[in-house]
Each structure stands twice: as C-alpha cells, then as structure tokens.
Amino acid sequence: MRCMAARRGVNGALGAALYLAPAWTAIPQTLTAASLFPSPERFKAAELRICDAGNEALLAMWGRLGLTPEIYSDQQFAIWVSKPQR
C-alpha cells in the first residue's frame, strides 16, 4: 500500500487524501475556535458547533463517496448510491 501511495505522490492511501482528509480538517478548525474552559452555556454552544461541523464534513465525505443519505422524521432513512468522485 505504501509503495502504491508513493507512486501517486500521496503520503497515505489515495482514498484518505480524497475523502477523509477534507472531512477531518473541519473538525480541528472548529475545536481550535472553542475555549478551553467555557461556561456551561458556551460549552453547549461550542459542542453544537463542533457536532454541526463534523456532521457537515461527514455528509460531504459521503457525497464524495457517492452516498446520499435521506433521513425521515420517523427516524428511518435511505442511502442512495451513485459513482464516487475520483
């Protein structure tokens, strides 16, 4: 795997660079903006921002993989599959 990645000029698997890296970048950026010892109110707000950033990043990653979730109000869902971005 390492040899294959080196040939592609990537320091890891190509999938990690294409799909995982963009999703992961959003989370530390949001964490950096959060206070280390916030009040309970600010903690709740920061937690919601971090969860929202992670959720958006994950959905974007799924989209790049060709997966589109559809979530219904009765807690059921569907996942639509198409070709991934490459």
C-alpha positions as CSV (number, residue, x, y, z in Angstrom):
1,M,0.0,0.0,0.0
2,R,2.8,2.4,0.9
3,C,4.6,1.8,-2.4
4,M,1.3,2.4,-4.3
5,A,0.7,5.7,-2.4
6,A,4.2,6.8,-3.0
7,R,3.8,6.3,-6.7
8,R,0.7,8.5,-6.6
9,G,2.6,11.2,-4.7
10,V,0.4,10.9,-1.6
11,N,1.6,10.3,2.0
12,G,-1.1,7.8,2.6
13,A,-3.9,6.0,0.8
14,L,-5.4,7.9,-2.1
15,G,-8.9,7.4,-0.5
16,A,-7.8,9.0,2.7
17,A,-6.5,12.0,0.8
18,L,-9.6,12.3,-1.4
19,Y,-12.3,11.5,1.1
20,L,-11.1,11.5,4.7
21,A,-8.7,14.5,4.8
22,P,-11.3,17.1,3.8
23,A,-13.8,15.8,6.4
24,W,-11.2,15.7,9.2
25,T,-9.9,19.2,8.5
26,A,-13.2,20.8,9.5
27,I,-13.2,19.3,13.0
28,P,-9.9,20.6,14.3
29,Q,-10.6,24.0,12.9
30,T,-13.8,24.1,14.9
31,L,-12.1,22.8,18.0
32,T,-9.4,25.4,17.8
33,A,-12.0,28.1,17.9
34,A,-13.5,26.7,21.1
35,S,-12.5,27.9,24.6
36,L,-10.6,25.5,26.8
37,F,-12.7,26.2,29.9
38,P,-16.0,27.6,28.8
39,S,-19.1,28.3,30.9
40,P,-21.9,25.8,30.6
41,E,-23.7,28.0,28.1
42,R,-20.6,28.4,26.0
43,F,-19.8,24.7,26.3
44,K,-23.2,23.8,24.9
45,A,-22.8,26.3,22.0
46,A,-19.3,25.0,21.2
47,E,-20.5,21.4,21.4
48,L,-23.2,22.2,18.9
49,R,-20.8,24.0,16.5
50,I,-18.4,21.0,16.7
51,C,-21.1,18.5,16.1
52,D,-22.5,20.5,13.2
53,A,-19.1,20.9,11.6
54,G,-18.5,17.1,12.0
55,N,-21.9,16.3,10.6
56,E,-21.5,18.6,7.6
57,A,-18.0,17.2,7.0
58,L,-19.2,13.6,7.2
59,L,-22.1,14.2,4.8
60,A,-19.8,15.9,2.4
61,M,-17.4,13.0,2.6
62,W,-20.3,10.6,1.9
63,G,-21.3,12.7,-1.0
64,R,-17.8,12.4,-2.5
65,L,-18.0,8.6,-2.0
66,G,-21.3,8.6,-4.0
67,L,-23.6,8.1,-0.9
68,T,-26.5,10.4,-0.3
69,P,-28.5,9.9,2.9
70,E,-32.1,10.8,3.1
71,I,-33.4,11.0,6.7
72,Y,-37.1,10.9,7.5
73,S,-38.9,12.4,10.5
74,D,-39.8,8.9,11.9
75,Q,-36.1,8.1,12.4
76,Q,-35.9,5.9,9.3
77,F,-33.5,6.6,6.5
78,A,-32.4,5.7,3.0
79,I,-29.0,5.8,1.4
80,W,-28.8,6.5,-2.3
81,V,-25.7,5.2,-4.1
82,S,-24.0,6.6,-7.2
83,K,-20.5,6.8,-8.6
84,P,-17.8,8.2,-6.3
85,Q,-15.7,11.3,-7.2
86,R,-12.2,10.4,-8.2
